[in-house]
Amino acid sequence: MTKKRTAPWLMLVALAVPPLLACEDSGPAGPSGPGVIDVDLVSPSGPEGSAVFEVSGSARFTSVAAVGAEVYYELGLDLARVVVIMDGPGQVRFRLGTDDVGKLPAVTVLQVADGDDQLRSSLAGYEVELFPVEEGGSE
């Protein structure tokens, strides 16, 4: 009977693969629990006058606020519609209270108006940035 010799590198691969599959690198844990999420509109057109957003997610929304603007909103269990009207043209942003800042919502820009309250003809290039802040935490 002839013995087959297994290549040493094959044995090393067989031993190394299972531990690698077991490793899960989810990165550093971010904030979680009650707090607020700062929502900033990134505009390709510079300062804006107002914007309408739809916010959806699995966390419960508890409040909406803005500085330097009037904010109108309707909160549902997992959906919110937010209208931000700036006191003067500028960076459109608002703060969304939630029961879990670790569950970032999806934010869709529905409409944007310039500083003269004229609707933008296109929303191409508009983005939204989200910054979670734990209750009692700092930005």
C-alpha positions in Angstrom: 0.0 0.0 0.0 1.3 3.4 -0.9 1.0 6.3 1.4 0.1 9.7 -0.1 1.8 12.6 1.5 -0.3 15.7 2.0 1.4 18.9 1.1 2.4 20.9 4.2 0.9 24.1 2.9 -2.5 22.4 2.4 -2.5 21.4 6.0 -1.7 24.9 7.2 -4.5 26.3 5.1 -6.9 23.8 6.5 -5.9 24.7 10.0 -6.0 28.5 9.4 -9.3 28.9 7.7 -11.8 27.9 10.5 -10.5 30.5 13.0 -10.6 33.2 10.3 -14.2 32.3 9.5 -15.1 32.6 13.2 -13.6 36.2 13.5 -16.0 39.0 13.0 -14.7 42.5 12.9 -17.6 44.8 13.4 -15.3 47.7 14.2 -15.6 49.9 17.3 -19.0 50.1 18.9 -20.7 53.4 18.1 -23.1 55.3 20.3 -26.4 53.5 21.2 -29.4 54.1 23.4 -31.5 57.3 23.8 -30.1 60.5 22.3 -30.3 62.7 19.2 -29.2 62.4 15.6 -28.0 65.6 13.9 -29.2 65.7 10.3 -27.3 68.0 7.9 -28.3 68.7 4.3 -25.2 68.9 2.1 -26.1 71.2 -0.8 -24.3 71.4 -4.1 -25.9 74.9 -4.5 -24.7 76.5 -1.2 -27.0 78.2 1.3 -30.6 77.1 1.1 -33.9 78.5 2.4 -35.9 75.3 3.2 -36.1 71.6 2.8 -38.5 68.7 3.2 -37.3 65.4 4.5 -38.7 61.9 5.0 -37.1 59.9 7.8 -37.7 56.2 8.3 -36.1 53.6 10.5 -36.6 51.0 13.2 -35.9 53.2 16.2 -38.8 55.3 17.7 -38.5 59.0 17.0 -39.3 61.2 20.0 -38.7 64.9 18.9 -37.5 67.2 16.2 -35.7 70.6 16.8 -33.7 73.1 14.8 -31.7 76.2 15.6 -32.0 79.3 13.3 -35.0 77.8 11.6 -38.7 77.0 12.0 -39.3 73.2 12.0 -42.6 71.5 11.3 -43.0 67.7 11.6 -45.3 64.8 11.9 -43.9 61.8 13.8 -45.1 58.3 13.2 -43.9 55.1 14.9 -41.1 54.6 12.4 -41.6 57.4 9.9 -41.4 61.2 10.2 -41.9 64.0 7.7 -39.8 67.1 8.6 -40.0 70.6 7.1 -37.2 73.0 7.9 -37.6 76.7 7.0 -34.5 78.7 7.6 -34.6 82.2 9.2 -32.2 83.2 6.4 -30.4 81.2 3.7 -27.9 78.8 5.3 -27.0 75.3 6.2 -30.3 73.3 6.6 -30.0 71.0 9.6 -32.2 69.6 12.3 -31.9 67.4 15.3 -34.0 64.2 15.6 -34.6 62.7 19.0 -34.7 58.9 19.1 -34.8 56.0 21.5 -31.7 54.4 19.9 -29.0 56.5 18.2 -27.3 53.2 17.2 -30.1 52.6 14.7 -29.5 55.3 12.1 -32.6 56.2 10.0 -32.8 56.5 6.3 -33.3 60.2 5.4 -34.7 61.1 2.0 -34.6 64.7 0.6 -38.1 65.4 -0.9 -37.8 69.1 -1.8 -35.3 72.0 -1.4 -35.9 75.7 -1.9 -33.3 78.3 -2.4 -32.9 81.5 -0.3 -35.6 83.2 -2.4 -38.1 80.3 -1.6 -37.9 79.0 -5.2 -38.0 75.2 -5.5 -34.8 73.6 -6.9 -35.6 72.0 -10.2 -33.4 69.0 -9.4 -32.2 67.2 -6.2 -29.1 65.8 -7.9 -26.0 66.2 -5.8 -27.9 66.7 -2.5 -26.8 64.4 0.3 -27.7 64.0 4.0 -25.1 63.5 6.7 -26.1 61.9 10.1 -24.3 62.4 13.4 -25.5 60.4 16.3 -25.1 61.8 19.9 -25.9 59.6 22.9 -28.0 61.2 25.7 -25.5 63.0 27.9 -22.8 62.7 25.3 -21.1 65.4 23.3 -20.8 65.9 19.5 
